[in-house]
Amino acid sequence: MKKLLTITIGLCFALGSQAQINTGSPAKPFNSNTGYANGILPTNLPSGGSYGKSSDAAIAYDSWKSRFVQSCGTKGSLVKFEPSGSVVSEGIAYGMLLAAYAGDKPLFDDLWKFYKNSSSGGIMDWKWSSCTSKSQNGGATDAELDVAMALIVAADQWPSGSYLTDAKTLVAIIRASEVTNNQFNNGNTWGQTDCRNPSYQSPAYAREYAKIESNQSTFWNNVVTGNNALLRANRNANTGLVSNWSNTSGAANNCNGPNEYGYESVRNPWRMVTDVIWHGRATGTDNSNTSLATEIADKMANWAKNDVANFKGPVSTSASSPNSGPDRNGAFTTYALPFMVASGTGSYQTTLNGAYTNVVNIGNNDTYFNSTLRCISLFTLTGNFWLPGSNLLTATLNITSPLNNASYDKGVAVPLTATATVSTGTVAKVEYYDGGTLLGLGTGSTFAYSATTLTGGIHTLTAKSYDATGKFLTESPGITVIISGASDISSTGVLEFFEKTTPIAELTGGKIGTSCASANTAATTGVYWFDDIDPATPFAATFTRAGDGVLTYKISNAAKSYNVIGFNFGEYCKNGVKTKYAVDLSGNAVLKFTVKIPKANSSMELKIVLKDSAGHVLAFNKNVIKNDTIQKRTYYVYDIGFSKNHPTTDFGSLKPDATLNETAFNFSFDFKNALTVKDPAVGGGNNINLTNADFNFKKVVEVAMTPLSSTDVTGTYDPAAYTNQTLIFSNLSLGNVALGLDMCTIPETPTVSSPVTVCQGSVAAPLTAKGLTGLNLQWYETATLGTGNLTAPTPATSVVGPNNYYVSQKVGTGTCEGPRSSITVNVIAPPTANAGVAQGNAKGPSVTLNGTGSAVGTWKLVTGQTGATVTFAPSANAESVTANGLTVLGDYTFNYTVAGAASCVAASSNVVVTVTTITALENDTYLNENIEIYPNPATDNLFVNLSKVNGSKSMKMLDMFGRVVFESSNQNSFNVDMSNFNKGMYVVQIQGESGKLSRSVIKQ
């Protein structure tokens, strides 16, 4: 009765647990999937009952749930890693996968709640000793991978929930913190090392992440490639087995555990088979007809096919069979999965059936990890690990215009268009954003929008799409747009009161130098007046400015000559060519100034023109000064290039007044809007196009004035010569001066050296970058956004792995800032060296030394015994060496050194070898008494005298590798020339009729 009662309680408990399977009306109930398109199921699956072919999987799930799931009240539920109630994040992840596929919504939600309530920055801290007590910080990447996939499955099972949004959020976190060089690292806080877990690499998952995060599909496709590359380098070429751990190149090692196919590796067959049953045998990024997952599955199936009843481990990755391991438990049931997808699966059907029987027979009374892996194996074997997606709402969105890194002048509309799709329903709205600022809504089939409010600088534009209900669908990848203003600056006006002794000048972010090839100084823009002081020329114009509000020119001009004074706005190097800065006068082209002449002057006239960046000239025409008033005619004269022979006189006149010290007039004219512009080349002419086709008001580079004498009244109007005439300018303004002088040429990226390698735990030097003289370097820890710092960061060195820093150039403290250069700082672990344990009772003349460390080191003798010449074989540069020549009793201290890289100091370790005996050589008494061998040690010659030895005799000399270097037979005495022998110990063997004698000889 006691047995019957126990069984009854167990059945009731199992039935109670099974009641949770297929709760919440899952879209794809447990056991509803009949098979896989890219794999086979066992044909000996059970039938009948509530779950038919999945009955064994259901029993395993119920047992797993009853033994390992523990409620934590309002915090959710955990999966016990140990009977004490500790939990690791991978257990939560496995549980969420199982619950999602079992249709067990209550458990799924409870486990997800625990994960979220135990997280920092969206990632669960990987180990807790109880429901509320955390024992280890940081994430374990495999947990995040499985949780994200479980959320995707849940979104398919229960589409009305927020699971898909949650999955997208977690996938973005994984992308940001748990992927390094397209490999899944070990964790967000401790995985940035030269240590990888091959079983974490999940190409099947990365392919699915690309679907729900379509704006990052390129990133995830690269992760697939990176995962496969590591696995290809790591897997055994014959067995297909991967190691527990490897370096980032895939080479197997023991960086975090035994170098074998063990309790880490067992997840790899499951992940590989998942890739095949979800995506097919031909899904690969390895330039072959089959995926790497298929290759591994094929090799493992062929290797394990004869031992389906004895799945054991751990084993060497080159083991002859799975039967060679010590442990037979649920963890190694993943051996069964490759038979589902291996090449020629039909031929593996019987093998797969036998493997399934083995998995079932393992039973349900194993430990947490073993039971969990067995449960996952049974779900997969019975069709309950299907590809999610049929009920997922997927969307794509990409900005099609403008192209990435396009450049526009300030004020020019930036045309935005996008393509958007959604798997169900329609895309009803697309919003465009500049960083976090909404620009506007797209319209029409291309979701077109014209952005006109972008300020000068670098902008990251994105788009967001929504369905007809207003539900957010997806966000596009960002594109970069550079708004540089007219001719790469954004000024709309200049103002010059001549209150300074030097011209107005402002840094712009451009660069300038004697030649553009060597330019390394920040360029300035401002108001720069022409100054010709060469006495050899017939024209001389020299200005002075005393800071009193005026600029005074002294001008001399030859007869019949037109020459100019005036100002421009500086220049900078653009694409390797010196280019003039320009002012955007499209909104206001009014030039104003006051000009005076002293009464000692002759009458002067000024012709005034604007020049654009293409060389077009717009001239002020027929503005004659009378009574300080500009007399306006009805048109301008328009020139292409500057002509000295104008068709009419285009001057402002200024005559000295004998009663005044100075005569002045105030010039103010709107070059764009005051008059109708005619083309003199066609008589009355048509209106000249002032929308930049003929004269570009957006890129005005120069104001030129021709100072002429008014004394010549001939009809040909050949200007008369004059000498030392004075013009006094004040109160100059041009354009929209209310906006001030605010020019910004986007600075280029600073020059950096990357990567920088530093040693873990060392004090690193602050990072350096070379920018333009005059600009400020701005340092960041993120590629975009963030607040810049003028102080270069000193890299942290506490954690091994790469860290990225960023630096840009900025003009002053304003907004004129360029793109960021990236500096990767690789923190490498310091070398380690261990010379091994002391050998207190060693036998000479040879001992074996075994060194270990982070790399192959070098041996040397530190202290030894007089008369002993020590050598190393095969060389001193090896981990395991033979030290020869320990021919004198006593202590020998050996050092093993592993060199350091970068700033890492070499690691060194000593070991003491105490030689207490010398291994006896062959020692025939008769021979020992009747031969002579000398000198010992020898330098060039060794003499051997065998004349006292009767009968036949022979002699051989061997080096420490056992190689014969000299031999002789039946000679009484001879000389061995050792001059070309390597230094070290040699053995002389004498064979006589009485026996054999060996003696050691040292070559110095």
FENHU-V622088 format. One record per pair of residues at least 4 apart in sequence whose ideal C-beta (glycine too) atoms are under 6 Angstrom apart, sorted by the first residue. I is the first residue (numbers start at 1). GAP is how many residues later the second one is. Records with the same first field share a line. If there is no record, write none. Layout:
I=GAP ; GAP
This chain:
13=53
14=48
17=45 ; 48 ; 49
18=44
20=84
21=9 ; 81 ; 82 ; 83
22=4 ; 7 ; 8 ; 81
23=82
24=81
26=77 ; 131
27=130 ; 364
28=4
29=74
30=72 ; 73
31=20 ; 21 ; 23
33=350 ; 353
35=6 ; 348
36=241
38=238 ; 239 ; 242
39=238 ; 301 ; 302
40=300 ; 305
41=342
42=310 ; 311 ; 314
43=310
44=309
45=8
46=9
47=5
49=6
51=4 ; 7
53=329
54=4 ; 328 ; 330
56=304 ; 322
57=321 ; 322 ; 325
60=304 ; 315 ; 318
61=41 ; 314
63=301
64=4 ; 307 ; 311
65=4
68=11 ; 12 ; 300
69=8
70=8 ; 10
71=6
72=4 ; 6 ; 59
75=39 ; 42 ; 56
76=34 ; 37 ; 38
77=33 ; 34 ; 37
78=9 ; 36
79=12 ; 13 ; 16
80=5
81=5 ; 6 ; 7 ; 10 ; 287
82=4
85=45
86=43
87=4 ; 41
88=38 ; 39
89=35 ; 37 ; 51 ; 54
90=52 ; 53
92=19 ; 23
93=50 ; 53 ; 54
94=278
95=4 ; 16
96=12 ; 15 ; 51 ; 54
97=49 ; 53
98=4
99=5 ; 8 ; 9
100=8 ; 50 ; 53 ; 54
101=278 ; 283
108=46
114=4
115=9
118=6
119=4 ; 5
120=5
122=51
123=16 ; 65
125=9 ; 12
126=10 ; 13 ; 14
127=8 ; 9
128=6
129=4 ; 6
138=49 ; 51 ; 52
139=5 ; 48 ; 49
140=47
141=37 ; 43 ; 44 ; 46 ; 59
142=58
144=30 ; 34
145=57 ; 60
148=19 ; 22 ; 23
149=56
151=12 ; 15 ; 16
152=15 ; 236
153=235
154=4 ; 9
155=8 ; 9 ; 237
156=232 ; 235 ; 236
159=232
162=4
168=44
171=38 ; 42
174=4
175=4
177=11
178=7 ; 10
180=5
182=40 ; 41 ; 44
183=43 ; 47
184=16 ; 17
185=6
186=5 ; 11
187=4
192=609
193=607 ; 608
194=53 ; 54
195=60 ; 61
196=50 ; 52
197=67
198=33 ; 36 ; 44 ; 48
199=65 ; 66 ; 68 ; 69
201=26 ; 29 ; 30
202=69
203=21 ; 24 ; 25 ; 72
204=70 ; 71 ; 74
206=14 ; 17 ; 18
209=4 ; 11
210=7 ; 10
211=183
214=182
215=260 ; 261 ; 262
224=61
225=60
228=4 ; 58 ; 64
230=20
231=4 ; 61
232=60
233=17
234=8 ; 12 ; 16
235=5 ; 7 ; 61
236=5 ; 81 ; 82
239=64
240=56 ; 59 ; 60
241=20 ; 76
242=23 ; 26
243=9 ; 16 ; 74
244=13 ; 18 ; 20 ; 21
245=8 ; 10 ; 11 ; 12
246=4 ; 5 ; 6
247=4 ; 6
252=7
253=6
254=5
258=4
260=54 ; 56
261=4 ; 54 ; 56
262=52
263=68
266=65 ; 68
267=4
269=65 ; 68 ; 69
270=64 ; 67
272=21 ; 24 ; 25
273=24 ; 64 ; 67 ; 68
274=4
275=4 ; 18
276=5 ; 17 ; 18 ; 65
278=109
279=4
281=9 ; 13
282=7
283=8
284=4 ; 7
286=6
290=4
297=41 ; 44 ; 45
298=44 ; 45
300=4 ; 38
301=37 ; 38 ; 41
304=18 ; 31
305=46
307=14 ; 15 ; 16
308=43 ; 46 ; 47 ; 50
309=49
310=13
311=11 ; 21 ; 24 ; 47
312=10 ; 11 ; 13 ; 15 ; 16
313=12 ; 14 ; 19
314=11
315=4 ; 9 ; 10
319=5
322=13
329=37 ; 41
330=32 ; 36 ; 40 ; 41 ; 43 ; 44
331=39 ; 42
333=26 ; 41 ; 44
334=43
336=19 ; 23
337=43
338=4
339=9 ; 12 ; 13 ; 16
342=6
348=4
356=25
359=18
362=12
366=4 ; 5
379=5 ; 6
380=5
393=30 ; 31
394=29
395=27 ; 78 ; 79
396=25
397=23 ; 66 ; 68 ; 77 ; 79
398=21 ; 78
399=19 ; 64 ; 77 ; 80
400=17 ; 18 ; 19
401=14 ; 16
402=4
404=75 ; 76
405=75
406=75
407=75 ; 77
408=4 ; 6 ; 75
409=76 ; 77
410=46 ; 73 ; 75 ; 80
413=37 ; 39
414=37
415=35
416=16 ; 33 ; 35
417=29 ; 31
418=12 ; 29 ; 45
420=7 ; 10 ; 45
422=5 ; 51
425=42
427=38
428=39 ; 40
429=37
430=12 ; 17 ; 33 ; 35
431=7 ; 10 ; 33
432=7 ; 17 ; 31
433=5 ; 29
434=5 ; 25 ; 27
435=25
439=12
440=9
442=5 ; 6 ; 7
443=5
444=4
454=5 ; 29
456=27 ; 29 ; 34 ; 288
457=358
458=24 ; 361
459=22
460=18 ; 20
461=18 ; 20
462=13 ; 14 ; 16
463=13
464=11
465=8 ; 9
466=4 ; 6
467=4 ; 6
482=264
484=4 ; 262
485=4 ; 5
486=96 ; 98 ; 212 ; 213
487=95 ; 126 ; 212
488=257
489=92 ; 254 ; 256
490=254
491=92 ; 250 ; 251 ; 252
492=92 ; 243 ; 244 ; 247
493=242 ; 243 ; 244 ; 246
494=33 ; 240 ; 247
495=238 ; 242
496=8 ; 31 ; 236
498=47 ; 51 ; 52 ; 53
499=50
500=47
501=44 ; 46
503=23 ; 24 ; 25
504=22 ; 23
505=19 ; 21
506=19 ; 20 ; 235
507=15 ; 17 ; 267 ; 304
508=15 ; 17 ; 235 ; 237
509=235 ; 236 ; 237 ; 238 ; 302 ; 307
510=13 ; 62 ; 235
511=8 ; 12 ; 62 ; 261
512=7 ; 9 ; 11 ; 60
513=5 ; 6 ; 8
516=57 ; 60
519=54
521=252
522=250 ; 252 ; 253
523=49
524=46
525=44 ; 45 ; 56 ; 218
527=40
528=39 ; 40 ; 42
529=14 ; 38
530=35 ; 36
531=12
532=8 ; 9
533=9
538=20
539=18 ; 24
540=16
541=12 ; 14 ; 24
542=12
543=8 ; 10
544=8
545=6
549=181
550=178 ; 180
551=178
552=176
553=12 ; 174
554=170
555=152 ; 170
556=167 ; 168
557=4 ; 6 ; 165
558=163
559=161 ; 162
560=158
562=82 ; 144
564=140 ; 142
565=140
566=137 ; 138 ; 139
567=136
568=133 ; 134
569=12 ; 14
570=11
571=7 ; 9
572=173
573=5
574=5
580=121
582=31 ; 117 ; 118 ; 119
583=117 ; 152
584=114
585=4 ; 112 ; 115 ; 150
586=111 ; 112
587=149
588=147 ; 148
589=82 ; 83 ; 108
590=80
591=78 ; 143
592=76 ; 141
593=74 ; 136 ; 139
594=70 ; 72 ; 136 ; 137
595=132 ; 134
596=66 ; 68 ; 132
597=4 ; 7 ; 57 ; 59 ; 66
598=64 ; 128
599=57 ; 59
601=55 ; 124 ; 125
602=107 ; 109
603=52 ; 107
604=50 ; 103
605=46 ; 48 ; 103 ; 105
606=46 ; 99 ; 101
607=43 ; 44 ; 99
608=12 ; 97
609=8 ; 10 ; 95
610=8 ; 61 ; 90
611=6 ; 90 ; 91
612=4 ; 83 ; 84 ; 87 ; 88
613=86 ; 88
615=26
616=24 ; 79
617=22 ; 25
618=53 ; 77
619=18 ; 31
620=49
621=15 ; 16 ; 29
622=11
623=7 ; 29
624=7 ; 29
625=27 ; 28 ; 29 ; 40
626=5
628=37
635=40 ; 41 ; 43
636=39 ; 41
637=43
638=41 ; 50
639=4
646=4
647=33
653=57
656=7
657=6
670=4
672=18 ; 25
677=11
678=7
679=6 ; 9
688=6
689=4 ; 5
692=4
708=11
709=11 ; 13
711=9
712=8
733=4
744=72
746=72
747=28 ; 62 ; 71
748=70
749=70 ; 72
750=19 ; 21 ; 57 ; 59 ; 71
751=19
752=17 ; 69 ; 71
754=69 ; 70
755=69 ; 71
756=69
757=69 ; 145
758=4 ; 6 ; 39 ; 69 ; 144 ; 145
759=71 ; 143 ; 144 ; 145
760=37 ; 40 ; 67 ; 69 ; 70
761=36
762=35 ; 141
764=30 ; 31 ; 33
766=26 ; 28
767=25 ; 26 ; 38 ; 56
769=8 ; 38
771=4 ; 6 ; 38
775=34
776=34
777=30
778=10 ; 30 ; 32
779=10 ; 13 ; 14 ; 28
780=6 ; 8 ; 26
782=4
783=23
793=12
795=30
797=30
800=27 ; 29
801=26
802=22 ; 24
803=22
804=18 ; 20
805=18
806=14 ; 16
807=14
808=9 ; 10 ; 12
809=9
810=7
811=5
830=74
831=23 ; 67 ; 69 ; 73 ; 76
832=21 ; 22 ; 75
833=20 ; 24 ; 63 ; 65 ; 74 ; 75 ; 76
834=18 ; 75
835=16 ; 61 ; 74 ; 75 ; 76
836=14 ; 75
838=73 ; 74
839=74
840=74
841=75
842=5 ; 71 ; 73
843=74 ; 76
844=42 ; 43 ; 71 ; 74
845=41 ; 42 ; 73 ; 140
846=36 ; 38
847=36 ; 66
848=34
849=32 ; 34 ; 45
850=30
851=6 ; 28 ; 45
853=4 ; 45
854=44
855=43
856=23
857=39 ; 40 ; 41
858=18 ; 19 ; 39
859=13 ; 17 ; 22 ; 37
860=35
861=9
862=31 ; 33
863=30
864=4 ; 6 ; 28
865=23 ; 25
867=21
868=17 ; 18 ; 19 ; 20
869=16 ; 133
870=13 ; 15
871=13 ; 14 ; 113
872=4 ; 9 ; 11
873=9 ; 87
884=76 ; 101
885=100
886=6 ; 29
887=113
889=26
891=21 ; 23
892=21
893=17 ; 19
894=17
895=15
896=13
897=9 ; 11
898=9
899=7
900=4 ; 5 ; 6
921=77
922=74 ; 75 ; 76
923=5
924=70 ; 71 ; 72 ; 73
926=68
927=4 ; 63 ; 65 ; 70
928=69
930=18 ; 19
931=15 ; 59
932=13
933=11 ; 55 ; 66
934=9
936=65
937=65 ; 67
938=4 ; 40 ; 65
939=65
940=39
941=34
942=34 ; 36
943=32
944=30
945=28
946=7 ; 26
947=25 ; 26
949=4 ; 43
951=42
953=39
954=15 ; 37
955=13 ; 35
956=8 ; 11 ; 33
957=8 ; 9 ; 29 ; 31
958=4 ; 6 ; 29
959=4 ; 6 ; 27
960=25
966=10
968=6
978=25
981=22
983=20
985=15 ; 17
986=15
987=11 ; 13
988=11 ; 13
989=9
990=7
991=5
